[in-house]
Amino acid sequence: MQTPVSVQDKKSFIQWFLNHYQLKKRESVWILNYLVNHKDVLANVHFVREAKFCPRGIIMTSHCSEETPFRFYKNQLVTTDAEKSFHDIRLNQEDPLYLQLNFKKSYQNAFYVSVLEENPYIPDEYFITEKDQQQAELLLEKSLYEYKLTHILGEIDRALDENNQEKFTLFTNKLLKLKEESNQPKLLR
């Protein structure tokens, strides 16, 4: 579990950010300045990736990024109206606010990474690609196939050791059936 980011660290980062980047919406600057000047509100701010998954999140973008200029998310509702979000921040100062800043190479910026927190609302499968899922399924199929193969070959060996023709025939047939049903014939040839 990571330690919480201090209000002073958040404040220092926002001040640095405002001095180094120009945001696409001027209202974003107002919101960040409001946060810097209200420590109680800033204490409930969490810098995260993928703020769109949070119950109350804001995405702000600088001119050096291609992302959408501004988005405010609150309980499945989305708006690009920064004034509405500013009003919500002032009215709900004690509620957690998740903030994502988009700027060039943001995740390579040591200062930004130092204030980033893990987003608890990102779905588990969000970062898993379709290719990853396919590879996992293939690995599972292969593991299951190898388990069945090992079990059947063990039973065939046991039948031979016991000189049990009936058991030998049963497991030889199971082996042939496994080979026919398998998506992995190259493992047997």
HELIX and SHEET records of a PDB file:
HELIX    1   1 VAL A    7  HIS A   20  1                                  14    
HELIX    2   2 ARG A   26  VAL A   36  1                                  11    
HELIX    3   3 LYS A   39  LEU A   42  1                                   4    
HELIX    4   4 ALA A   51  PHE A   53  5                                   3    
HELIX    5   5 ALA A   82  LEU A   91  1                                  10    
HELIX    6   6 SER A  106  GLN A  108  5                                   3    
HELIX    7   7 ALA A  110  VAL A  115  1                                   6    
HELIX    8   8 GLU A  130  ASP A  161  1                                  32    
HELIX    9   9 GLN A  165  GLU A  181  1                                  17    
HELIX   10  10 PRO A  185  LEU A  187  5                                   3    
SHEET    1   A 5 VAL A  45  PHE A  47  0                                        
SHEET    2   A 5 LEU A  97  ASN A 102  1                                        
SHEET    3   A 5 ARG A  56  THR A  61  1                                        
SHEET    4   A 5 PHE A  70  LYS A  74 -1                                        
SHEET    5   A 5 LEU A  77  THR A  79 -1                                        
END                                                                             
